[in-house]
Amino acid sequence: MKKKPNFDKYNSLLGVDAVVEGNFSVKDSARIDGTIRGDVTAQGNLVLGPKGTINGNIKATDVEVGGKIVGNVTAGGRVFLTSTAHLTGDIVCKGIIIDENAVFQGKCDMGNGSSIATAPAASPEAPAGEQNQ
């Protein structure tokens, strides 16, 4: 069994009071405790802290979610939804761990990702799966 990735090490930090309007990209791992309204790309791991919010799509190696996401998550490895996570959107990954009390509304593809990898981001007004109804 593979060990959990080390989410305690990151090169970039977005603090609790920080707000980013637009896409956010880092060349290594990052921790987000603030708000991002745009897509997030990390070439390493991504941690979304319990007070963090992302309204956009996410791409990273491994993703740990403790805050709120409205959008799709694509991970080359695994996705961890902690007990404080609230995710409205689809997930494409190789493995997933969902803690008790985490909220996940969407689809999860642990195969090749072709069925939902290109799905548009969920909007705040319409949760994933309800966009075109």
ZATIVEX-426405 format. One line per 5 residues: their letters; for each residue x, y, z of N, C-alpha, C. Coordinates in nm, 4 decimals, decimal comma. Each point is the difference from the previous one (the first is absolute). Layout:
! ZATIVEX-426405
a> X:Y:Z:X:Y:Z:X:Y:Z  ...
//
This chain:
! ZATIVEX-426405
mkkkp> 0,0845:-0,1187:0,0000:-0,0845:0,1187:0,0000:0,0884:0,1242:0,0000  -0,0332:0,0942:-0,0865:0,0777:0,1228:-0,0093:-0,0247:0,0877:0,1210  0,1055:0,0692:0,0419:-0,0126:0,0943:0,1113:-0,0677:0,1272:-0,0482  -0,0647:0,0685:0,0930:-0,0636:0,1276:-0,0302:0,1079:0,1013:-0,0374  -0,0231:0,0791:-0,1052:0,0982:0,1020:-0,0372:0,0211:0,0989:0,1144
nfdky> 0,1162:0,0610:0,0022:0,0316:0,0972:0,1039:-0,0600:0,1349:-0,0380  -0,1113:0,0347:0,0640:-0,0641:0,1273:-0,0266:0,0505:0,1108:0,0919  0,0959:-0,0321:0,0881:0,0535:0,0996:0,0919:0,1087:0,0860:-0,0635  0,0481:-0,0395:-0,1159:0,1039:0,0761:-0,0685:-0,0580:0,0642:-0,1257  0,0164:0,1316:-0,0106:-0,0472:0,0730:-0,1172:0,0883:0,1227:-0,0179
nsllg> 0,0098:0,0463:-0,1232:0,0857:0,1139:-0,0318:-0,0774:0,1309:-0,0088  -0,1307:-0,0084:-0,0238:-0,0815:0,1201:-0,0139:-0,1153:-0,0060:0,0988  -0,0338:0,1169:0,0569:-0,1072:0,0089:0,0979:-0,0863:0,1205:-0,0326  -0,1309:-0,0221:-0,0073:-0,0955:0,1092:-0,0163:-0,0749:0,0109:0,1314  0,0195:0,1099:0,0721:-0,0535:0,0175:0,1343:-0,1510:0,0166:0,0059
vdavv> -0,0538:-0,0090:0,1209:-0,1440:0,0014:0,0254:-0,0686:0,1238:-0,0573  0,0613:0,1164:0,0109:-0,0625:0,1244:-0,0455:0,0276:0,0322:-0,1467  0,0758:-0,0828:-0,0673:0,0353:0,0271:-0,1398:-0,1124:-0,0432:-0,0942  -0,0226:0,0811:-0,1042:-0,0998:-0,0303:-0,1028:0,0671:0,0154:-0,1358  -0,0103:-0,1037:-0,0827:0,0549:0,0038:-0,1352:-0,1169:-0,0043:-0,0981
egnfs> -0,0075:0,1013:-0,0864:-0,1003:0,0046:-0,1065:0,0717:-0,0357:-0,1293  -0,0103:-0,1242:-0,0422:0,0687:-0,0461:-0,1196:0,0706:-0,1311:0,0275  0,0626:-0,0539:-0,1008:0,0657:-0,1302:0,0124:0,1246:0,0084:0,0876  0,0291:-0,1116:0,0676:0,1117:-0,0087:0,0953:0,0824:-0,1218:-0,0369  0,1308:0,0170:-0,0176:0,0846:-0,1094:-0,0436:0,1317:0,0014:0,0755
vkdsa> 0,0448:-0,1193:0,0435:0,1288:-0,0115:0,0687:0,0782:-0,1160:-0,0599  0,1340:0,0116:0,0032:0,0856:-0,1035:-0,0571:0,0295:-0,1127:0,0963  -0,0458:0,0117:0,1249:0,0246:-0,1040:0,0993:-0,1272:-0,0191:0,0808  0,0109:-0,0291:0,1271:-0,1160:-0,0223:0,0862:-0,0478:0,1309:0,0605  -0,1294:0,0048:0,0363:-0,0572:0,1222:0,0559:-0,1060:-0,0330:0,1037
ridgt> -0,0183:0,0951:0,0921:-0,1090:-0,0065:0,0976:-0,0842:0,1255:-0,0184  -0,1309:-0,0201:-0,0101:-0,0937:0,1099:-0,0196:-0,0889:0,0094:0,1235  0,0077:0,1129:0,0698:-0,0886:0,0251:0,1136:-0,0922:0,1185:-0,0282  0,0190:0,0639:-0,1126:-0,0814:0,1150:-0,0391:-0,1021:-0,0386:-0,1051  -0,0330:0,0957:-0,0871:-0,1025:-0,0184:-0,1027:0,0597:0,0191:-0,1387
irgdv> -0,0329:-0,0922:-0,0898:0,0411:0,0121:-0,1401:-0,1247:-0,0139:-0,0863  -0,0206:0,0980:-0,0866:-0,1087:-0,0046:-0,0975:0,0636:-0,0143:-0,1372  0,0346:-0,1226:-0,0325:0,0686:-0,0325:-0,1244:0,0567:-0,1394:0,0113  0,0582:-0,0483:-0,1075:0,0576:-0,1343:-0,0013:0,1324:-0,0024:0,0753  0,0293:-0,1158:0,0613:0,1225:-0,0171:0,0778:0,0788:-0,1167:-0,0586
taqgn> 0,1280:0,0234:-0,0275:0,0884:-0,1045:-0,0503:0,1251:-0,0046:0,0863  0,0314:-0,1190:0,0506:0,1231:-0,0210:0,0772:0,0724:-0,1195:-0,0598  0,1274:0,0164:-0,0299:0,0774:-0,1117:-0,0529:0,0353:-0,0997:0,1092  -0,0180:0,0386:0,1247:0,0179:-0,0893:0,1147:-0,1338:-0,0249:0,0658  0,0006:-0,0138:0,1324:-0,1220:-0,0245:0,0759:-0,0711:0,1318:0,0303
lvlgp> -0,1304:-0,0099:0,0249:-0,0792:0,1163:0,0357:-0,0795:-0,0306:0,1258  0,0068:0,0915:0,0972:-0,0779:-0,0098:0,1231:-0,0945:0,1186:0,0039  -0,1291:-0,0276:0,0187:-0,0988:0,1040:0,0225:-0,0397:-0,0090:0,1462  0,0409:0,0991:0,0786:-0,0279:-0,0007:0,1433:-0,1478:0,0147:0,0305  -0,0393:-0,0230:0,1253:-0,1412:0,0031:0,0388:-0,0709:0,1328:-0,0272
kgtin> 0,0748:0,1113:-0,0024:-0,0601:0,1306:-0,0277:0,0172:0,0419:-0,1446  0,0638:-0,0835:-0,0816:0,0253:0,0320:-0,1391:-0,1208:-0,0257:-0,0883  -0,0089:0,0791:-0,1093:-0,1084:-0,0128:-0,0971:0,0573:0,0132:-0,1402  -0,0392:-0,0907:-0,0870:0,0390:0,0088:-0,1411:-0,1256:-0,0136:-0,0842  -0,0216:0,0973:-0,0872:-0,1100:-0,0053:-0,0953:0,0637:-0,0101:-0,1384
gnika> 0,0339:-0,1222:-0,0390:0,0677:-0,0255:-0,1267:0,0520:-0,1417:-0,0020  0,0575:-0,0398:-0,1103:0,0540:-0,1349:-0,0157:0,1389:-0,0093:0,0608  0,0358:-0,1214:0,0457:0,1283:-0,0231:0,0652:0,0721:-0,1144:-0,0699  0,1309:0,0182:-0,0226:0,0868:-0,1059:-0,0514:0,1249:-0,0028:0,0860  0,0331:-0,1189:0,0526:0,1192:-0,0145:0,0834:0,0373:-0,1477:0,0061
tdvev> 0,1146:-0,0285:0,0624:0,0436:-0,1384:0,0152:-0,0897:-0,0731:0,0991  -0,0006:0,0439:0,1249:-0,0906:-0,0501:0,1037:-0,0699:0,1210:0,0590  -0,1259:-0,0173:0,0412:-0,0785:0,1115:0,0507:-0,0620:-0,0377:0,1342  0,0189:0,0874:0,0992:-0,0683:-0,0160:0,1287:-0,0967:0,1167:0,0149  -0,1279:-0,0319:0,0203:-0,1038:0,1017:0,0077:-0,0546:0,0062:0,1416
ggkiv> 0,0117:0,1188:0,0606:-0,0584:0,0227:0,1310:-0,1025:0,1118:-0,0042  -0,0019:0,0755:-0,1096:-0,0900:0,1140:-0,0153:-0,1068:-0,0269:-0,1035  -0,0396:0,1062:-0,0705:-0,1113:-0,0077:-0,0945:0,0493:0,0179:-0,1438  -0,0437:-0,0906:-0,0873:0,0317:0,0079:-0,1426:-0,1292:-0,0092:-0,0786  -0,0150:0,0920:-0,0962:-0,1046:-0,0106:-0,1002:0,0738:-0,0064:-0,1329
gnvta> 0,0156:-0,1206:-0,0517:0,0762:-0,0230:-0,1224:0,0507:-0,1425:-0,0022  0,0673:-0,0360:-0,1056:0,0494:-0,1359:-0,0184:0,1437:-0,0128:0,0501  0,0324:-0,1189:0,0510:0,1337:-0,0282:0,0516:0,0615:-0,1125:-0,0821  0,1182:0,0244:-0,0552:0,0744:-0,1020:-0,0723:0,1334:-0,0194:0,0700  0,0246:-0,1216:0,0478:0,1242:-0,0309:0,0705:0,0693:-0,1158:-0,0700
ggrvf> 0,1305:0,0122:-0,0209:0,0771:-0,1090:-0,0583:0,0122:-0,1164:0,0963  -0,0203:0,0268:0,1275:0,0073:-0,1025:0,1039:-0,1322:-0,0126:0,0735  0,0012:0,0427:0,1277:-0,1173:-0,0199:0,0839:-0,0623:0,1315:0,0472  -0,1282:-0,0111:0,0370:-0,0748:0,1118:0,0563:-0,0451:-0,0414:0,1396  0,0221:0,0887:0,0970:-0,0411:-0,0231:0,1384:-0,1028:0,1068:0,0364
ltsta> -0,1207:-0,0415:0,0375:-0,1017:0,0935:0,0474:-0,0078:-0,0159:0,1511  0,0437:0,1028:0,0724:-0,0006:-0,0067:0,1459:-0,1426:0,0227:0,0509  -0,0183:-0,0116:0,1284:-0,1337:0,0117:0,0589:-0,0612:0,1384:-0,0184  0,0809:0,1014:-0,0306:-0,0513:0,1357:-0,0193:-0,0171:0,0362:-0,1474  0,0287:-0,0939:-0,0894:-0,0061:0,0257:-0,1447:-0,1438:0,0126:-0,0487
hltgd> -0,0177:0,0876:-0,0997:-0,1283:0,0149:-0,0683:0,0320:0,0196:-0,1478  -0,0212:-0,1032:-0,0803:0,0360:0,0036:-0,1416:-0,1236:-0,0205:-0,0854  -0,0277:0,0983:-0,0866:-0,1068:-0,0102:-0,0983:0,0668:0,0012:-0,1363  0,0139:-0,1178:-0,0583:0,0675:-0,0139:-0,1280:0,0465:-0,1421:-0,0171  0,0629:-0,0266:-0,1114:0,0446:-0,1350:-0,0335:0,1473:-0,0179:0,0338
ivckg> 0,0375:-0,1256:0,0254:0,1380:-0,0338:0,0349:0,0522:-0,1035:-0,0990  0,1214:0,0217:-0,0485:0,0734:-0,0995:-0,0787:0,1300:-0,0248:0,0753  0,0241:-0,1259:0,0389:0,1186:-0,0312:0,0790:0,0282:-0,1498:-0,0068  0,1117:-0,0401:0,0590:0,0337:-0,1422:0,0073:-0,0512:-0,0636:0,1277  -0,0232:0,0804:0,1038:-0,0510:-0,0504:0,1274:-0,0644:0,1123:0,0781
iiide> -0,0937:-0,0355:0,0867:-0,0706:0,1020:0,0772:-0,0247:-0,0501:0,1418  0,0120:0,0913:0,0954:-0,0325:-0,0276:0,1393:-0,0960:0,1096:0,0449  -0,1160:-0,0416:0,0518:-0,1007:0,0957:0,0459:-0,0250:-0,0235:0,1478  0,0338:0,0988:0,0825:-0,0239:-0,0096:0,1438:-0,1483:0,0159:0,0308  -0,0392:-0,0528:0,1146:-0,1364:0,0167:0,0479:-0,0295:0,1490:0,0142
navfq> -0,1205:0,0405:-0,0350:-0,0506:0,1379:0,0041:0,0456:0,0862:-0,1167  0,0864:-0,0495:-0,0871:0,0342:0,0745:-0,1208:-0,1222:0,0007:-0,0916  -0,0152:0,1071:-0,0784:-0,1106:0,0112:-0,0942:0,0576:-0,0051:-0,1411  -0,0513:-0,0904:-0,0824:0,0444:-0,0135:-0,1391:-0,1236:-0,0193:-0,0859  -0,0235:0,0956:-0,0898:-0,1118:-0,0089:-0,0923:0,0566:0,0078:-0,1407
gkcdm> 0,0029:-0,1141:-0,0676:0,0538:-0,0062:-0,1348:0,0327:-0,1424:-0,0359  0,0832:-0,0175:-0,1017:0,0424:-0,1318:-0,0468:0,1487:-0,0172:0,0280  0,0398:-0,1259:0,0162:0,1417:-0,0303:0,0164:0,0393:-0,1028:-0,1039  0,1020:0,0297:-0,0787:0,0517:-0,0912:-0,1021:0,1410:-0,0412:0,0411  0,0162:-0,1267:0,0332:0,1313:-0,0510:0,0388:0,0592:-0,0855:-0,1109
gngss> -0,0558:0,0115:-0,1195:0,0520:-0,0700:-0,1168:0,0911:0,0916:-0,0771  -0,0260:0,0087:-0,1309:0,0857:0,0852:-0,0831:-0,0457:0,1449:-0,0019  -0,1153:0,0299:0,0589:-0,0443:0,1382:0,0110:-0,0646:0,0578:-0,1234  -0,0162:-0,0788:-0,1054:-0,0512:0,0557:-0,1243:-0,1459:0,0432:0,0090  -0,0775:-0,0589:0,0903:-0,1423:0,0325:0,0036:-0,0304:0,1337:0,0654
iatap> 0,0805:0,0434:0,0971:-0,0316:0,1263:0,0663:0,1166:0,0978:0,0045  0,1155:-0,0373:-0,0523:0,1179:0,0867:0,0103:-0,0211:0,1338:-0,0693  -0,0810:0,0037:-0,1036:-0,0203:0,1243:-0,0730:-0,1329:0,0649:0,0337  -0,0681:-0,0485:0,1030:-0,1276:0,0596:0,0395:0,0237:0,1424:0,0473  -0,0937:0,0927:-0,0294:0,0175:0,1372:0,0456:-0,0124:0,0087:0,1506
aaspe> 0,0572:0,1040:0,0560:-0,0062:0,0202:0,1449:-0,1439:0,0219:0,0430  -0,0312:-0,0501:0,1179:-0,1320:0,0254:0,0568:-0,0087:0,1468:0,0362  -0,1151:0,0597:-0,0199:-0,0181:0,1393:0,0382:-0,0639:0,0056:0,1374  0,0176:0,1096:0,0727:-0,0591:0,0090:0,1330:-0,1524:-0,0136:-0,0026  -0,0629:0,0397:-0,1111:-0,1440:-0,0071:-0,0106:-0,0495:-0,1406:-0,0311
apage> 0,0835:-0,0824:-0,0670:-0,0429:-0,1335:-0,0411:0,1077:-0,1011:0,0362  -0,0264:-0,0871:0,0988:0,0972:-0,1025:0,0356:0,0298:-0,0904:-0,1185  0,1133:-0,0687:0,0070:0,0402:-0,0920:-0,1058:-0,1127:-0,0986:-0,0261  -0,0212:-0,0323:-0,1250:-0,1040:-0,0944:-0,0373:-0,1337:0,0670:-0,0220  -0,0138:0,1281:0,0353:-0,1259:0,0706:-0,0184:0,0167:0,1188:-0,0939
qnq> 0,1142:0,0110:-0,0671:0,0292:0,1172:-0,0784:-0,0881:0,0120:-0,1233  -0,0313:-0,1095:-0,0649:-0,0755:0,0061:-0,1259:-0,1369:-0,0617:0,0135  -0,0597:0,0100:0,1147:-0,1318:-0,0601:0,0173:-0,1073:0,1039:-0,0053
//
